[in-house]
């Protein structure tokens, strides 16, 4: 284990020591816990950034999609054309053919 030195205001160090003592630990132990969580958080942030980049690449608009206006890219269900009925009719015709 390596010793390091930090600079901080005396009153903050005293308050931190009191808080650590009240929690049944030491300022040194609290620092080790903080340092460990700081390093882990950095790793999680990097992983989340990698996942976000992958999602952005997968969901990036194609040349065709980029021509669409942004407000039309996501339309509410009640304003979409009724294509489901046509699909249902086609599905019913296909099922009837399979039954024969």
N, C-alpha and C positions, 0 to 999 in steps of 0.2 A: 504494500500500500504506500502511496506517495503523499507526502504532506504538501499542502498548498496554502497560500496566504491571500486573503481578500481584504479589501478596505471597505468599511461601512461606518456610518455614524454611530457613535458610542451609545446613544439612547436606543437606537434600533437594535443593536447587539444585545443590550441589557433586556429589552422587551422580548426579544426572540429567545434568550436564555430562560427567562421567566416562563414563557409560554411552553417551551420544551420541558422544563422542570415540572410544570403543572400537568403535563401529559405523560410524565414518568419516563422521559427520555432525555437526551442531550442535544445540544445544538449541532454537534458533530454528526450524530445519528440522523437528525432531521435533514441535514445537508446531503448526506449520502442517499437518503430516500428521494430527496428532490432531484439530485443529479441523475439517479437511475430513471426516474419518471421523465425527466427532461430528454434524456437520450432516447427512451422508448417512444415518446411523443414525436420526436423528430423522425424516427423510423416509420411511425404510423402516418405522419403527414406526407412523407415521400411515397409511401405505398398508395395512399389515397390519391395523390397527384398522378401516379402512374395509371391507376384505374380510371381516373377522370380523363386522362389523355386517350386511353384505349376506347372508352365510351364515346368520346368526341370524334375519334377517327371512324368508329363504326357508324355513328349516327350523322356524320357529316353529309350535307346535301349533295346530291349528284348534280351534274350540269343541268339536267331537266328540272330538278326540284328547285334549283336556285332561281329559276325564272318565275316561280310562284311568289306572289306577294306574301309577306310574312303573316299578315292577318288571315290569309286563306290556308296556310299550312296546317293549322289546327282548327277545324270547324266543329262547333257543337253538334251533337247528334241530331237535334231537331232541325238543323239547317242542311244536313247532308242529303244528297239525292237518295231516293228509296231503292237502292240496289239490292238490298237484302231480299225483297220480294221476288225479284228476278232470279236470284240465286236459289231461293227456296223452290220456285217452280222448276228450275233446271234439275235440282236435286230430286224432286218428286218424279220427274220424267225418267231420270236415270234409275231410280229404284223400281219403277214399273217395268223397265226393260230387263232388269236383273231378275225380277220375279217370273218372267216368261220362260 
